[in-house]
Amino acid sequence: MLNWLRRKPEQSLPGAPGPIEVREAWARSSVDHSAAGGFFTIVNKGDAPDRLMAATSPVAARIEIHAIKVVGADIAMCPLADGIAIQAASTMTFKPRGYHLLIAGLAAPVV
């Protein structure tokens, strides 16, 4: 996660060896710069499902995995305390107005 907040925008986040890859990671700051949204594509190239349970960063007080729920004409962010399943041989995109990471209590604004 640290690389997301300190890398140049054109750089890719290096993935770890194994069936799970994280691609095209980026973050966008909130208006007051106290939090940011974390977005990326996660690929499970394996033949077994996996689960994203948590994320951490030394530059954030906490990171939560969130989904968006439509409530009438509005949307609400819903923390996913049990993480999110990443099905076998699948790709999942975390994006604005969808699944994302809420990066809260930032030590410095995201640029």
Phi and psi restraints in degrees (value plus and minus 20) as a CYANA .aco file:
   2 LEU   PHI     -74.0   -34.0
   2 LEU   PSI     -59.9   -19.9
   3 ASN   PHI     -82.0   -42.0
   3 ASN   PSI     -50.6   -10.6
   4 TRP   PHI     -83.6   -43.6
   4 TRP   PSI     -55.1   -15.1
   5 LEU   PHI    -111.9   -71.9
   5 LEU   PSI     -28.5    11.5
   6 ARG   PHI    -146.0  -106.0
   6 ARG   PSI     -23.0    17.0
   7 ARG   PHI    -104.3   -64.3
   7 ARG   PSI     142.5   182.5
   8 LYS   PHI     -94.9   -54.9
   8 LYS   PSI     125.0   165.0
   9 PRO   PHI     -75.8   -35.8
   9 PRO   PSI     -51.7   -11.7
  10 GLU   PHI    -101.7   -61.7
  10 GLU   PSI     -27.0    13.0
  11 GLN   PHI    -105.1   -65.1
  11 GLN   PSI     126.7   166.7
  12 SER   PHI    -113.1   -73.1
  12 SER   PSI     130.2   170.2
  13 LEU   PHI     -97.7   -57.7
  13 LEU   PSI     104.0   144.0
  14 PRO   PHI     -87.2   -47.2
  14 PRO   PSI     116.4   156.4
  15 GLY   PHI    -110.4   -70.4
  15 GLY   PSI     134.7   174.7
  16 ALA   PHI    -102.2   -62.2
  16 ALA   PSI     132.1   172.1
  17 PRO   PHI     -84.0   -44.0
  17 PRO   PSI     127.2   167.2
  18 GLY   PHI     106.7   146.7
  18 GLY   PSI    -195.0  -155.0
  19 PRO   PHI     -97.0   -57.0
  19 PRO   PSI     -33.9     6.1
  20 ILE   PHI    -120.6   -80.6
  20 ILE   PSI     109.5   149.5
  21 GLU   PHI    -146.8  -106.8
  21 GLU   PSI     121.9   161.9
  22 VAL   PHI    -131.0   -91.0
  22 VAL   PSI     107.4   147.4
  23 ARG   PHI    -147.2  -107.2
  23 ARG   PSI     134.4   174.4
  24 GLU   PHI      29.5    69.5
  24 GLU   PSI      28.7    68.7
  25 ALA   PHI     -99.1   -59.1
  25 ALA   PSI     118.7   158.7
  26 TRP   PHI    -175.0  -135.0
  26 TRP   PSI     143.7   183.7
  27 ALA   PHI    -154.5  -114.5
  27 ALA   PSI     129.7   169.7
  28 ARG   PHI    -150.8  -110.8
  28 ARG   PSI     110.1   150.1
  29 SER   PHI     -95.3   -55.3
  29 SER   PSI     131.8   171.8
  30 SER   PHI     -94.4   -54.4
  30 SER   PSI     149.1   189.1
  31 VAL   PHI     -79.0   -39.0
  31 VAL   PSI     -60.7   -20.7
  32 ASP   PHI    -110.6   -70.6
  32 ASP   PSI     -16.2    23.8
  33 HIS   PHI      44.1    84.1
  33 HIS   PSI      -4.4    35.6
  34 SER   PHI    -106.8   -66.8
  34 SER   PSI     -35.0     5.0
  35 ALA   PHI    -167.6  -127.6
  35 ALA   PSI     150.6   190.6
  36 ALA   PHI    -168.0  -128.0
  36 ALA   PSI     140.4   180.4
  37 GLY   PHI    -121.3   -81.3
  37 GLY   PSI     117.5   157.5
  38 GLY   PHI    -128.0   -88.0
  38 GLY   PSI     109.1   149.1
  39 PHE   PHI    -151.8  -111.8
  39 PHE   PSI     126.7   166.7
  40 PHE   PHI    -193.7  -153.7
  40 PHE   PSI     152.3   192.3
  41 THR   PHI    -133.7   -93.7
  41 THR   PSI     111.0   151.0
  42 ILE   PHI    -134.7   -94.7
  42 ILE   PSI     111.7   151.7
  43 VAL   PHI    -139.1   -99.1
  43 VAL   PSI     106.8   146.8
  44 ASN   PHI    -124.8   -84.8
  44 ASN   PSI      82.3   122.3
  45 LYS   PHI    -107.1   -67.1
  45 LYS   PSI     -19.9    20.1
  46 GLY   PHI    -104.4   -64.4
  46 GLY   PSI     156.4   196.4
  47 ASP   PHI    -121.8   -81.8
  47 ASP   PSI      -6.7    33.3
  48 ALA   PHI    -150.3  -110.3
  48 ALA   PSI     125.1   165.1
  49 PRO   PHI     -87.4   -47.4
  49 PRO   PSI     139.8   179.8
  50 ASP   PHI    -157.4  -117.4
  50 ASP   PSI     159.9   199.9
  51 ARG   PHI    -164.2  -124.2
  51 ARG   PSI     109.2   149.2
  52 LEU   PHI    -105.2   -65.2
  52 LEU   PSI      95.8   135.8
  53 MET   PHI    -121.9   -81.9
  53 MET   PSI     -54.0   -14.0
  54 ALA   PHI    -184.9  -144.9
  54 ALA   PSI     146.7   186.7
  55 ALA   PHI    -164.2  -124.2
  55 ALA   PSI     130.5   170.5
  56 THR   PHI    -159.1  -119.1
  56 THR   PSI     140.2   180.2
  57 SER   PHI    -176.6  -136.6
  57 SER   PSI     120.6   160.6
  58 PRO   PHI     -89.5   -49.5
  58 PRO   PSI     -30.9     9.1
  59 VAL   PHI    -122.4   -82.4
  59 VAL   PSI     -11.5    28.5
  60 ALA   PHI    -153.5  -113.5
  60 ALA   PSI     123.1   163.1
  61 ALA   PHI     -89.0   -49.0
  61 ALA   PSI     -57.1   -17.1
  62 ARG   PHI    -178.9  -138.9
  62 ARG   PSI     137.2   177.2
  63 ILE   PHI    -153.4  -113.4
  63 ILE   PSI     110.1   150.1
  64 GLU   PHI    -139.6   -99.6
  64 GLU   PSI     124.5   164.5
  65 ILE   PHI    -107.2   -67.2
  65 ILE   PSI     107.0   147.0
  66 HIS   PHI    -145.7  -105.7
  66 HIS   PSI     131.2   171.2
  67 ALA   PHI    -137.9   -97.9
  67 ALA   PSI     144.9   184.9
  68 ILE   PHI    -128.3   -88.3
  68 ILE   PSI     114.8   154.8
  69 LYS   PHI    -140.9  -100.9
  69 LYS   PSI     109.9   149.9
  70 VAL   PHI    -100.6   -60.6
  70 VAL   PSI     105.9   145.9
  71 VAL   PHI    -145.6  -105.6
  71 VAL   PSI      75.8   115.8
  72 GLY   PHI      43.5    83.5
  72 GLY   PSI    -145.3  -105.3
  73 ALA   PHI    -108.0   -68.0
  73 ALA   PSI     -25.1    14.9
  74 ASP   PHI    -128.0   -88.0
  74 ASP   PSI     152.8   192.8
  75 ILE   PHI    -144.9  -104.9
  75 ILE   PSI     132.4   172.4
  76 ALA   PHI    -150.1  -110.1
  76 ALA   PSI     124.2   164.2
  77 MET   PHI    -105.4   -65.4
  77 MET   PSI     115.8   155.8
  78 CYS   PHI    -142.6  -102.6
  78 CYS   PSI      94.3   134.3
  79 PRO   PHI     -84.5   -44.5
  79 PRO   PSI     122.3   162.3
  80 LEU   PHI    -127.9   -87.9
  80 LEU   PSI      67.4   107.4
  81 ALA   PHI     -81.0   -41.0
  81 ALA   PSI     -48.7    -8.7
  82 ASP   PHI    -115.2   -75.2
  82 ASP   PSI      -6.5    33.5
  83 GLY   PHI      54.7    94.7
  83 GLY   PSI    -181.8  -141.8
  84 ILE   PHI    -159.5  -119.5
  84 ILE   PSI     116.5   156.5
  85 ALA   PHI     -93.9   -53.9
  85 ALA   PSI     118.3   158.3
  86 ILE   PHI    -135.2   -95.2
  86 ILE   PSI      84.8   124.8
  87 GLN   PHI     -84.3   -44.3
  87 GLN   PSI     135.9   175.9
  88 ALA   PHI     -81.0   -41.0
  88 ALA   PSI     124.3   164.3
  89 ALA   PHI      29.6    69.6
  89 ALA   PSI      28.4    68.4
  90 SER   PHI    -158.7  -118.7
  90 SER   PSI     145.5   185.5
  91 THR   PHI    -146.1  -106.1
  91 THR   PSI     115.5   155.5
  92 MET   PHI    -150.4  -110.4
  92 MET   PSI     111.7   151.7
  93 THR   PHI    -127.4   -87.4
  93 THR   PSI     104.7   144.7
  94 PHE   PHI    -112.8   -72.8
  94 PHE   PSI     100.4   140.4
  95 LYS   PHI    -166.2  -126.2
  95 LYS   PSI     145.2   185.2
  96 PRO   PHI     -75.9   -35.9
  96 PRO   PSI     121.7   161.7
  97 ARG   PHI      44.2    84.2
  97 ARG   PSI       5.8    45.8
  98 GLY   PHI    -170.5  -130.5
  98 GLY   PSI    -176.5  -136.5
  99 TYR   PHI     -78.3   -38.3
  99 TYR   PSI     119.2   159.2
 100 HIS   PHI    -183.6  -143.6
 100 HIS   PSI     150.9   190.9
 101 LEU   PHI    -121.5   -81.5
 101 LEU   PSI     113.7   153.7
 102 LEU   PHI    -115.4   -75.4
 102 LEU   PSI      94.1   134.1
 103 ILE   PHI    -121.8   -81.8
 103 ILE   PSI      88.4   128.4
 104 ALA   PHI    -136.4   -96.4
 104 ALA   PSI     135.7   175.7
 105 GLY   PHI      46.9    86.9
 105 GLY   PSI      27.3    67.3
 106 LEU   PHI     -87.1   -47.1
 106 LEU   PSI     119.7   159.7
 107 ALA   PHI     -94.5   -54.5
 107 ALA   PSI     -44.8    -4.8
 108 ALA   PHI    -172.0  -132.0
 108 ALA   PSI     134.6   174.6
 109 PRO   PHI     -83.0   -43.0
 109 PRO   PSI     128.7   168.7
 110 VAL   PHI     -98.3   -58.3
 110 VAL   PSI     111.8   151.8
